[in-house]
Amino acid sequence: MWEIITGRLTHKRRVSAVAFSSDGSYLATGSEDGTAGVWEVKSGYRQVQLSCGSKVWAVAFSPDGRYLATGSGEGMVGLWETFAGRQPLRLAHKRSVNDLAFSPDGRYLATASEDMTAKVWETASGRLLFSLSHKDTVNAVAFSPDGRYLATASNDTNACLWEMATGRHIAYLSHKLIVNKVVFSPDGYYIATASWDHTAKIWETSSGRELFRLPHRSRVWSVAFSPAGVSLTNTLVATASKDHTARVWETSSGKQIASFTHDDSVSAIAFSPDGKYLATASDDHTTGVWEIAGGRQYAYLPHEDGVNGVVFSPDGKYLATASMDGIARLWLWRSEDLIVEAQSRLSRNLTQTEWQQYLGEEPYRKTCPNLPEEVYVERTRV
C-alpha cells in the first residue's frame, strides 16, 4: 500500500488528533507543537494554520463546517472560523482540555477537562450552559444522535449520562478503573465505554443498565460503533486494547465475531462508512485496515513512529492517520482508488514488481492500455 503524493501533512511535533469536515473536503489536525491545521484533502494544501498557545489534544468541525473547535493543554478551547482563521470565541477550563464534541445540530459544544469537569457551551455566544462535575479528570464527551443526552467518561471510574435540557445527572455507568472513552450507537439505544479495567461495556441508554461486558487481556483504550444503516439486524462495536488486539462484537449479544492483532498496543479504531472494514492504529508504527467478514488484513500502512489516531473520510475514499512522528497522513487505501490515482499521475503502466509492491494480491493488469509498461530515456529506466 502506498501514500498519495500530497498525503504528508507535517507538524513539528506529535500529531494528537485528526478530524474530517462533514463533507470530507477538509481535514483538521492538532499537534503538540501548539498548532492546529486545516488542510484541503484533494491537494494536501494547508488552508489555515492556527496558533493555539500550547499542545493541542482535540479538534472538531461543527456539523456545517463553519467552525473548528480546538482543545489545548493550557485549558483553553478555541472556537475558530474555519477558513478565516479568526477566533471569535475563547472558552476556558482550569486545566488541560482532553476532548470536545459539537451537538448534532451544532448549537452546543461540549468539552472535557483535567479540571474534573465537562462543560457545555452555546456555540453562537460562548455562553456556559452547564458545568458537569466528576471526581477526577474527564477524558471524553459524546452527544446522543438526537442531542437529548450527553455522556462523559472520567478517571473516577465512571461514565455519566446527563440530560441536555436541564443538565441533570441521569445515570452512572461504572467500571473498576479509569474510563477512557464513551460513545453512543447511531440509533442512540446503546452506550459503549472503554476502561483500564480490561473491559469495554455496552449499556442501555434509556435505563443505564449494563447489558454486556466485553473482555480484553489489558487496558481498553477506545471503542466505536459501526455506522448507521449498515445492518438492519445488528450493530457492531469495536474495541482497541493495550493487549495488541482490536476486536469486533455484536451489540445485540455481546458475542465476539473478529479479532485483529498488531505487534504492540492498539490505540485507536474506526469503521469504514459502509461498515465492512475496520481501521486500527497501533504503537507498532502501523495502521491496518481489516475486512471484518473475512478476517483478512486488506491494507498495511507504515509510519515512522506510533500511530495514535485514525479516521475515514465520510465517503470512505481516504483514511487519515495521526502519528507521533509529527506527520498526519492521507491514504488512498482501496486498490480501485489507487489505480485511478495512478492513471492520473503516471506516464507508463506499473511494472509487475511495482504492482505487487503497491497493490498486493490484486491481479496484474495494464490500467492504461495505450501506455507502455516501462519508459526508457537515454537507456535509463524511469
URKAHU-V893129 format. One record per residue. N is the residue number from 1. RES is the residue in three letters. OMEGA is omega in whole degrees, -180 to 180 (NA if undefined). Layout:
<<N | RES | OMEGA> <N | RES | OMEGA>>
//
This chain:
<<1 | MET | -174> <2 | TRP | 179> <3 | GLU | 169> <4 | ILE | -171> <5 | ILE | -177> <6 | THR | -168> <7 | GLY | -180> <8 | ARG | -177> <9 | LEU | -162> <10 | THR | 169> <11 | HIS | -178> <12 | LYS | 177> <13 | ARG | -177> <14 | ARG | 172> <15 | VAL | -172> <16 | SER | -175> <17 | ALA | 174> <18 | VAL | 179> <19 | ALA | 176> <20 | PHE | 168> <21 | SER | -174> <22 | SER | 178> <23 | ASP | 177> <24 | GLY | -177> <25 | SER | -174> <26 | TYR | 176> <27 | LEU | 174> <28 | ALA | 177> <29 | THR | 174> <30 | GLY | -172> <31 | SER | 174> <32 | GLU | 176> <33 | ASP | 177> <34 | GLY | 180> <35 | THR | 168> <36 | ALA | 180> <37 | GLY | 171> <38 | VAL | -172> <39 | TRP | 173> <40 | GLU | -172> <41 | VAL | -174> <42 | LYS | -176> <43 | SER | -173> <44 | GLY | -179> <45 | TYR | 178> <46 | ARG | -179> <47 | GLN | -175> <48 | VAL | 168> <49 | GLN | -175> <50 | LEU | 178> <51 | SER | -172> <52 | CYS | 172> <53 | GLY | 178> <54 | SER | -176> <55 | LYS | 179> <56 | VAL | -177> <57 | TRP | -174> <58 | ALA | 175> <59 | VAL | 177> <60 | ALA | 172> <61 | PHE | 168> <62 | SER | -178> <63 | PRO | 180> <64 | ASP | 177> <65 | GLY | -177> <66 | ARG | -175> <67 | TYR | 170> <68 | LEU | 176> <69 | ALA | 177> <70 | THR | 177> <71 | GLY | -172> <72 | SER | -175> <73 | GLY | 180> <74 | GLU | 177> <75 | GLY | -178> <76 | MET | 173> <77 | VAL | 177> <78 | GLY | 173> <79 | LEU | -169> <80 | TRP | 166> <81 | GLU | -164> <82 | THR | -172> <83 | PHE | 176> <84 | ALA | -177> <85 | GLY | 179> <86 | ARG | -178> <87 | GLN | -179> <88 | PRO | -178> <89 | LEU | 176> <90 | ARG | -173> <91 | LEU | -170> <92 | ALA | 160> <93 | HIS | 180> <94 | LYS | 179> <95 | ARG | -172> <96 | SER | 177> <97 | VAL | -173> <98 | ASN | -174> <99 | ASP | 174> <100 | LEU | -178> <101 | ALA | 172> <102 | PHE | 172> <103 | SER | -178> <104 | PRO | 179> <105 | ASP | 177> <106 | GLY | -176> <107 | ARG | -174> <108 | TYR | 175> <109 | LEU | 177> <110 | ALA | -178> <111 | THR | -179> <112 | ALA | -172> <113 | SER | 173> <114 | GLU | 179> <115 | ASP | 175> <116 | MET | 176> <117 | THR | 160> <118 | ALA | -179> <119 | LYS | 177> <120 | VAL | -174> <121 | TRP | 172> <122 | GLU | -173> <123 | THR | -174> <124 | ALA | -173> <125 | SER | -174> <126 | GLY | -180> <127 | ARG | 177> <128 | LEU | 180> <129 | LEU | -177> <130 | PHE | 167> <131 | SER | -171> <132 | LEU | -169> <133 | SER | 166> <134 | HIS | 180> <135 | LYS | 178> <136 | ASP | -179> <137 | THR | 173> <138 | VAL | -173> <139 | ASN | -172> <140 | ALA | 175> <141 | VAL | 178> <142 | ALA | 173> <143 | PHE | 171> <144 | SER | -177> <145 | PRO | 179> <146 | ASP | 178> <147 | GLY | -176> <148 | ARG | -174> <149 | TYR | 171> <150 | LEU | 175> <151 | ALA | 179> <152 | THR | 179> <153 | ALA | -170> <154 | SER | 172> <155 | ASN | -179> <156 | ASP | 177> <157 | THR | -179> <158 | ASN | 156> <159 | ALA | -180> <160 | CYS | 177> <161 | LEU | -175> <162 | TRP | 176> <163 | GLU | -176> <164 | MET | -177> <165 | ALA | -174> <166 | THR | -172> <167 | GLY | -177> <168 | ARG | 175> <169 | HIS | -176> <170 | ILE | -173> <171 | ALA | 167> <172 | TYR | 174> <173 | LEU | -162> <174 | SER | 171> <175 | HIS | 179> <176 | LYS | 180> <177 | LEU | -178> <178 | ILE | 174> <179 | VAL | -175> <180 | ASN | -166> <181 | LYS | 174> <182 | VAL | -179> <183 | VAL | 173> <184 | PHE | 171> <185 | SER | -177> <186 | PRO | 178> <187 | ASP | 178> <188 | GLY | -177> <189 | TYR | -173> <190 | TYR | 170> <191 | ILE | 174> <192 | ALA | 180> <193 | THR | 179> <194 | ALA | -172> <195 | SER | 173> <196 | TRP | -177> <197 | ASP | 177> <198 | HIS | 179> <199 | THR | 158> <200 | ALA | 180> <201 | LYS | 174> <202 | ILE | -175> <203 | TRP | 173> <204 | GLU | -175> <205 | THR | -173> <206 | SER | -176> <207 | SER | -174> <208 | GLY | -177> <209 | ARG | 175> <210 | GLU | -180> <211 | LEU | -176> <212 | PHE | 175> <213 | ARG | -176> <214 | LEU | -170> <215 | PRO | 168> <216 | HIS | 180> <217 | ARG | 177> <218 | SER | -177> <219 | ARG | 175> <220 | VAL | -175> <221 | TRP | -172> <222 | SER | -179> <223 | VAL | -178> <224 | ALA | 174> <225 | PHE | 173> <226 | SER | -174> <227 | PRO | 178> <228 | ALA | 174> <229 | GLY | -179> <230 | VAL | -179> <231 | SER | 177> <232 | LEU | -173> <233 | THR | -174> <234 | ASN | 171> <235 | THR | 177> <236 | LEU | 175> <237 | VAL | 180> <238 | ALA | -180> <239 | THR | 179> <240 | ALA | -170> <241 | SER | 173> <242 | LYS | -180> <243 | ASP | 176> <244 | HIS | -178> <245 | THR | 162> <246 | ALA | -177> <247 | ARG | -180> <248 | VAL | -173> <249 | TRP | 171> <250 | GLU | 180> <251 | THR | -174> <252 | SER | -176> <253 | SER | -174> <254 | GLY | -178> <255 | LYS | 176> <256 | GLN | -179> <257 | ILE | 179> <258 | ALA | 175> <259 | SER | -177> <260 | PHE | -169> <261 | THR | 171> <262 | HIS | 178> <263 | ASP | 178> <264 | ASP | -177> <265 | SER | 174> <266 | VAL | -170> <267 | SER | -176> <268 | ALA | -178> <269 | ILE | 176> <270 | ALA | 172> <271 | PHE | 170> <272 | SER | -178> <273 | PRO | 178> <274 | ASP | 176> <275 | GLY | -176> <276 | LYS | -175> <277 | TYR | 174> <278 | LEU | 174> <279 | ALA | -178> <280 | THR | 178> <281 | ALA | -172> <282 | SER | 173> <283 | ASP | 178> <284 | ASP | 176> <285 | HIS | 180> <286 | THR | 165> <287 | THR | 176> <288 | GLY | 169> <289 | VAL | -170> <290 | TRP | 174> <291 | GLU | -172> <292 | ILE | -176> <293 | ALA | -177> <294 | GLY | 179> <295 | GLY | -176> <296 | ARG | 175> <297 | GLN | -177> <298 | TYR | -179> <299 | ALA | 179> <300 | TYR | -171> <301 | LEU | -175> <302 | PRO | 175> <303 | HIS | -179> <304 | GLU | 177> <305 | ASP | -178> <306 | GLY | 180> <307 | VAL | -174> <308 | ASN | 178> <309 | GLY | 179> <310 | VAL | 180> <311 | VAL | 175> <312 | PHE | 170> <313 | SER | -177> <314 | PRO | 178> <315 | ASP | 178> <316 | GLY | -176> <317 | LYS | -176> <318 | TYR | 171> <319 | LEU | 178> <320 | ALA | 179> <321 | THR | 176> <322 | ALA | -174> <323 | SER | 176> <324 | MET | 177> <325 | ASP | 177> <326 | GLY | -177> <327 | ILE | 165> <328 | ALA | -176> <329 | ARG | 172> <330 | LEU | -176> <331 | TRP | 161> <332 | LEU | -168> <333 | TRP | 180> <334 | ARG | -176> <335 | SER | -179> <336 | GLU | 178> <337 | ASP | 175> <338 | LEU | -180> <339 | ILE | 179> <340 | VAL | 179> <341 | GLU | 179> <342 | ALA | 180> <343 | GLN | -177> <344 | SER | -172> <345 | ARG | -171> <346 | LEU | 174> <347 | SER | 179> <348 | ARG | 173> <349 | ASN | 172> <350 | LEU | 170> <351 | THR | 179> <352 | GLN | 178> <353 | THR | 179> <354 | GLU | 179> <355 | TRP | -180> <356 | GLN | -180> <357 | GLN | -173> <358 | TYR | -172> <359 | LEU | 172> <360 | GLY | -173> <361 | GLU | 177> <362 | GLU | -178> <363 | PRO | -177> <364 | TYR | 171> <365 | ARG | 174> <366 | LYS | -176> <367 | THR | 176> <368 | CYS | -172> <369 | PRO | -178> <370 | ASN | 179> <371 | LEU | 179> <372 | PRO | 176> <373 | GLU | -180> <374 | GLU | 178> <375 | VAL | 179> <376 | TYR | 176> <377 | VAL | -177> <378 | GLU | 176> <379 | ARG | 177> <380 | THR | -179> <381 | ARG | 177> <382 | VAL | NA>>
//
